[in-house]
Amino acid sequence: IGGKVLLFGNNSNKSFNGALRLSLGRKVFSDNWNGYFFSELMNSYRLNDNLSFQLNPKLANANEIISGIGISADFKITENFTFKAEHNIAIENAENNNTIAIRRSFNESKFIDIYSSDAYSFIDMGQLQRSSTQKYGLRFGIIF
């Protein structure tokens, strides 16, 4: 289970925005069903209509503390296409990794990313782990 809440900001030009994302779960296909906790403090600065920067501390606990910081930027190429780049810096029990993507937005709530990443996944603790191989793919998103 998880969720995201906007703490401050209005996403206007030259504004700082802050949100908190939390998720809790269990390793259901393991012998011990241990739980995990993941949190991300999502901080962004929107310079103008075309460029924003993010600095996101990430913390997880699943038998050990796992932490890192995500540094990223979004550059709007056209009205419907955005270039996105992220680097996750390992702090404790994590691994550095990188992701780049081109996002095609269909409206405010639907998008497709074409991406390349060496992160284990885009979800929770996978953002703080490095995959043994470079991944390429499509990601579909619906925001509601």
N, C-alpha and C positions, 0 to 999 in steps of 0.2 A: 504494500500500500504506500502511496506517496502523494505529494502535491507540491505546489509552488504558490507562494504568496508575494505580491508586490509590497515592499516595505516603504519605499519612498520614490518620488520622481513621477514624471508625466510623459517621458519619451519625446520631449520637444527638443529642438536644436539647442546645443550648448547646455544640456542638462545632465545631471548625474542621476542614475536610477539604481535602485537596489532591490533585490528579491532574494528570497530564501527557498531553496528546494530541498525537501527531505524525502527519504524513502526508508522503509523498514521491510524486512522480509525474512524468510527462512530458506535454508538449503533443503528443499523438499526431496531431492533425489540422493541424499547422502545418508550415511548410517546414523548420524547423531542429530539431524534436523536443527543444527545450530542456527541462530538468527544473525542478521547483519543490520547495520545502520549506515546510511550514507547521507551526507549533507553537503550542500554547495551554496555559498554566499555569492550570488550573481550580481556583480557590480559593473555598470556600463556608463560610458560617457559618449553621448551622441554629439559629435562635433558639428555636423550639418546633415542635410537630407541624404547625403551619399556616403558618409563615413562615421563609423562608431568603433569604440575600443572597449574591451572587456578585461577585467581582472577578477578571477573567480577562485578564492580559496576552497579546497575540497577536503573533506575529512570523512573517513569511513572506519568502522570497527567490525571486524569479523574474526574473532580470536586474536587479533592484533590491530594496533592503530595503523591506518594507512592514510597518508596525507600528501597533498601536492597543491600546486597553483596553476590554473589555466590562464594563459595570456592569449587573447585573440583580437582579431579585427574583421570587420565586415565592410566591404566596399561595394556600393551599388553601381553596377556597370550601366544598366538601363533601368527603366521602370520595373521590369519583371525579372531581371537577372542580377544576382549578387555574388561576388567572390568572397569566400570565407576562409580564414586561416587560423589555426589554433595550435599552440605549443603547450603541452602540459609538463611542468617542472616537478620532478620528484622531490619530496621532502623526507618522508619516512616510509619505508617498506613499499615504495612505489617505483615506477620507471618512467623516464622521459619518453614522450612520443609526440607525433605531429599529425595533423589532419588538414587537408585542403579540400574545398568543395566549391562547386558552382551551383547556386540555388536558382531554380525557376519557380517563381511565385505565380500562382493562378489567381489568388485573391488574398485577403488578410489572413485566411485560416488554412489554406491548402498550398503545399509546395512539394517539389521533388529536388533532391540533391544528387548530383553526380560527384562522387568523392574518391579520394585516395587517402589511406590512413595506415599508420602502424600501431594505432591504439588497439587494444583487445576488443573494445566495443565502445559505443557512444553512451551507454547506459551505466549509471552508478559507478561502481569500482572499476569497471572495464576502462573508464577514462584514465585511470591511474596506472594501468598496466600496458606493457608493450607486447605486441604480437611478434611471433618469430618470423612472420612474413608480412609484406606489404599487401594491403587489401584495397580492392577497387570495387565500386558498386553504386547502386541506386538506393536512396532512402526516400520513402514517401512519408509525408507528415500532414496531419490534420490537427489543428489547434482548436480546442473547444473549451 
